[in-house]
Amino acid sequence: MVLPTADFWGRNGRVGVTTQGDWTNRLILVYPDTLETWAFVASSSPGEGDFDFYPLNDQAADEVMTELGIVWLARSAEEERLEDYVFGLRAHLSDDNSYRGMLRRGLKKLFGRASTGSATRTEASI
């Protein structure tokens, strides 16, 4: 399988159904969180605990998608409601909450302090 383009994933990842392996017939949310780092969250019952894992590169993510035989749901209002009901994660999956977003905020904060001199005031107030 070749990984789909960024347009396929959008800002919120995609929901699909696993068709192979131990997790057959489960819903799965796949989100490319940062450059070459992925989040996979499969549906589970309360007694099973969480089924989430984080492939560390594109090749590993591609292998997991192939192994699970994921069939992607079409983007629609129904798909959004299903994601909200089963996972409820999309509201938190944005640039601001991703690792990339946290890094961006940290860099802005760091360089903002350095350029304005507010680091001294912040340290003094701690």
Secondary structure in CASP SS format (residue, H / E / C, confidence):
PFRMAT SS
TARGET T0000
AUTHOR 0000-0000-0000
METHOD secondary structure of the structure
MODEL  1
M C 1.00
V C 1.00
L C 1.00
P C 1.00
T C 1.00
A H 1.00
D H 1.00
F H 1.00
W H 1.00
G C 1.00
R C 1.00
N C 1.00
G C 1.00
R E 1.00
V E 1.00
G E 1.00
V E 1.00
T C 1.00
T C 1.00
Q C 1.00
G C 1.00
D C 1.00
W C 1.00
T C 1.00
N C 1.00
R C 1.00
L E 1.00
I E 1.00
L E 1.00
V E 1.00
Y E 1.00
P E 1.00
D E 1.00
T E 1.00
L C 1.00
E C 1.00
T E 1.00
W E 1.00
A E 1.00
F E 1.00
V E 1.00
A E 1.00
S C 1.00
S C 1.00
S C 1.00
P C 1.00
G C 1.00
E C 1.00
G C 1.00
D C 1.00
F E 1.00
D E 1.00
F E 1.00
Y C 1.00
P C 1.00
L C 1.00
N C 1.00
D H 1.00
Q H 1.00
A H 1.00
A H 1.00
D H 1.00
E H 1.00
V H 1.00
M H 1.00
T H 1.00
E H 1.00
L H 1.00
G C 1.00
I C 1.00
V E 1.00
W E 1.00
L C 1.00
A C 1.00
R C 1.00
S C 1.00
A H 1.00
E H 1.00
E H 1.00
E H 1.00
R H 1.00
L H 1.00
E H 1.00
D H 1.00
Y H 1.00
V H 1.00
F C 1.00
G C 1.00
L C 1.00
R H 1.00
A H 1.00
H H 1.00
L C 1.00
S C 1.00
D C 1.00
D C 1.00
N C 1.00
S C 1.00
Y H 1.00
R H 1.00
G H 1.00
M H 1.00
L H 1.00
R H 1.00
R H 1.00
G H 1.00
L H 1.00
K H 1.00
K H 1.00
L H 1.00
F H 1.00
G H 1.00
R H 1.00
A H 1.00
S H 1.00
T H 1.00
G C 1.00
S H 1.00
A H 1.00
T H 1.00
R H 1.00
T H 1.00
E H 1.00
A H 1.00
S H 1.00
I C 1.00
END
